[in-house]
């Protein structure tokens, strides 16, 4: 029984995450940008998420409009911008 549990944990935590996921990034407020010296200029809140997904081999779509059908995506990020008074 312990071997089955360990095998399931290995499968769940190490092998399955290696598959590329189809991701949608809803960048609600794309006009909300800030200066990032590391990126070399002005970037939106989606920039580092896109860089991380690309580095890890995931495909993604970024848009300011939320699609009516999200069933084609495995993961959805909702970016609403920075809170400011």
VOPAGU-2260 file (C-alpha; in pm, 1 decimal, decimal comma):
REM VOPAGU-2260
SITE   aa  ch    i         X         Y         Z
SITE  UNK   A    0       0,0       0,0       0,0
SITE  UNK   A    1     282,2     239,4      86,9
SITE  UNK   A    2     444,5     174,7    -251,4
SITE  UNK   A    3     121,2     267,5    -430,1
SITE  UNK   A    4      89,2     591,0    -231,4
SITE  UNK   A    5     452,4     683,4    -300,7
SITE  UNK   A    6     411,6     606,3    -670,8
SITE  UNK   A    7      96,4     820,4    -685,2
SITE  UNK   A    8     278,1    1108,7    -512,1
SITE  UNK   A    9     570,1    1084,7    -755,2
SITE  UNK   A   10     331,4    1083,9   -1049,2
SITE  UNK   A   11     124,1    1373,5    -915,9
SITE  UNK   A   12     404,3    1603,9    -802,0
SITE  UNK   A   13     689,8    1531,5   -1042,7
SITE  UNK   A   14     570,3    1385,8   -1372,0
SITE  UNK   A   15     234,7    1557,2   -1435,4
SITE  UNK   A   16     363,8    1915,6   -1385,1
SITE  UNK   A   17     612,1    1856,1   -1668,4
SITE  UNK   A   18     329,4    1864,0   -1922,0
SITE  UNK   A   19     276,3    2197,0   -2093,6
SITE  UNK   A   20     -49,8    2361,0   -1994,2
SITE  UNK   A   21    -264,3    2593,5   -2204,1
SITE  UNK   A   22    -295,4    2917,2   -2007,4
SITE  UNK   A   23    -508,6    3229,1   -2049,3
SITE  UNK   A   24    -390,9    3555,5   -1893,2
SITE  UNK   A   25    -667,1    3812,2   -1853,8
SITE  UNK   A   26    -477,1    4139,7   -1829,3
SITE  UNK   A   27    -778,7    4351,8   -1741,0
SITE  UNK   A   28    -589,4    4678,7   -1706,5
SITE  UNK   A   29    -316,3    4660,7   -1972,0
SITE  UNK   A   30    -263,6    5038,3   -1955,0
SITE  UNK   A   31    -143,9    5000,1   -1596,4
SITE  UNK   A   32     233,6    4981,0   -1645,8
SITE  UNK   A   33     529,2    5036,7   -1419,1
SITE  UNK   A   34     903,0    5081,5   -1463,1
SITE  UNK   A   35    1115,3    4770,8   -1421,1
SITE  UNK   A   36    1491,0    4817,9   -1441,1
SITE  UNK   A   37    1547,9    4443,2   -1470,4
SITE  UNK   A   38    1326,8    4422,8   -1781,3
SITE  UNK   A   39    1468,4    4746,9   -1916,2
SITE  UNK   A   40    1162,0    4969,7   -1930,9
SITE  UNK   A   41     790,0    4987,8   -1872,1
SITE  UNK   A   42     606,1    4657,4   -1833,0
SITE  UNK   A   43     249,9    4551,2   -1758,5
SITE  UNK   A   44     148,7    4325,9   -1472,3
SITE  UNK   A   45     142,9    4027,7   -1711,2
SITE  UNK   A   46     510,2    4054,1   -1809,3
SITE  UNK   A   47     670,7    3831,1   -1545,7
SITE  UNK   A   48     393,2    3573,7   -1559,8
SITE  UNK   A   49     443,7    3550,1   -1937,0
SITE  UNK   A   50     821,2    3518,8   -1892,8
SITE  UNK   A   51     781,7    3242,6   -1634,8
SITE  UNK   A   52     531,5    3048,7   -1846,5
SITE  UNK   A   53     754,5    3076,1   -2154,5
SITE  UNK   A   54    1059,9    2962,5   -1957,0
SITE  UNK   A   55     868,6    2656,7   -1832,8
SITE  UNK   A   56     737,8    2562,6   -2178,7
SITE  UNK   A   57     371,0    2652,4   -2136,1
SITE  UNK   A   58     157,6    2806,8   -2408,6
SITE  UNK   A   59     -49,8    3110,3   -2322,5
SITE  UNK   A   60    -275,8    3378,5   -2463,1
SITE  UNK   A   61    -292,9    3725,3   -2311,7
SITE  UNK   A   62    -587,4    3955,9   -2374,5
SITE  UNK   A   63    -770,0    4246,8   -2213,1
SITE  UNK   A   64   -1108,2    4087,0   -2285,4
SITE  UNK   A   65   -1226,3    3779,7   -2098,7
SITE  UNK   A   66   -1348,7    3509,8   -2340,9
SITE  UNK   A   67   -1698,1    3373,5   -2290,3
SITE  UNK   A   68   -1567,9    3016,8   -2316,3
SITE  UNK   A   69   -1270,3    2929,4   -2096,9
SITE  UNK   A   70   -1306,6    2553,1   -2136,6
SITE  UNK   A   71   -1010,0    2532,7   -2375,3
SITE  UNK   A   72    -772,5    2657,1   -2104,9
SITE  UNK   A   73    -619,5    2457,5   -1821,5
SITE  UNK   A   74    -526,1    2762,9   -1614,4
SITE  UNK   A   75    -660,6    3120,9   -1604,8
SITE  UNK   A   76    -472,8    3413,1   -1446,7
SITE  UNK   A   77    -682,7    3720,6   -1364,8
SITE  UNK   A   78    -472,7    4036,8   -1347,2
SITE  UNK   A   79    -668,9    4341,2   -1238,5
SITE  UNK   A   80    -381,4    4590,0   -1218,4
SITE  UNK   A   81    -235,7    4778,5    -927,0
SITE  UNK   A   82    -451,3    4922,2    -652,5
SITE  UNK   A   83    -413,5    5297,5    -635,3
SITE  UNK   A   84    -606,2    5563,0    -448,4
